[in-house]
Amino acid sequence: MPYITARFSDELIADLDRTANELRRARSDLIREAVERYLESLKELHLAIGRTERADERVVEMEILKRHLVG
């Protein structure tokens, strides 16, 4: 599996390490899952925006809208 290098603030790393320890998970697993979820959210948001841009379909599914508003 390819790898990447990323820079994070000391505070973010401390929070990540604390969470990884609490969950007994690897730091890299948490980062990978977070990126996967973020990218999926962006795809869903892009699809929702695309739907609203078409004149014949101006409805965004409420669950998608809630997820993006709440975070």
N, C-alpha and C positions, 0 to 999 in steps of 0.2 A: 504494500500500500504506500503510495507517495506521501510525503510529509511536507509541511509548510512551517515557516517561522513567523511568529506574530509577536508584537510588543503590546504589553498590557501594563496598566498602572500598578503600583505596589498594592494599592487598596483592592483593586479587582482581583489580583492574584491571591491576596490573603483571603478574600471572600470565597474565591474559587476553591482554594485549598481547604478551607473550613468546611465548605459544603461537600467536597469530595470525601473528606474524612468522615463526616457525619453519615453520608450515604454509602461509605465503603466502596467508592468507585474511583476509577482513575481520572485524573484531571483531564486527560485527552478525551476520555469518553464524554464527559460533561460538555466540553467545548464542541466536539463533533455533533452531539445531539442538539445543542443550542443553535449551531449554524444550520443544521438540517431543518429545524423547526422555523427558524427565521426565514430561510429561503422559501420554504413552503408557504409561509404567511405572505411573503411578497408576491408569490405566484397567484395565490388566492385573491389578494388585493388587486393585482393587475387584471385578473379576470373580471372581478367585480366592477372595476372602473371601466373596463372595455364594454361591459354590458350596459353601463349607464350612458356611454357615449353613443350607442346606437339608438336611433329615434324610435325604433319599434320595441325596444326592451329597456325600460328605465327603472327596473326593480333590482335592488341588491338584497340578497338573502339576509334575513335578520341575524342569523347565527354568525355569518361571516362579518357583518357590520359590528356586532357585539364584541367579537373576538378582537377586532382591530381597535375599537374604541377603548376597551378595557386593558388590552395589552397582553 
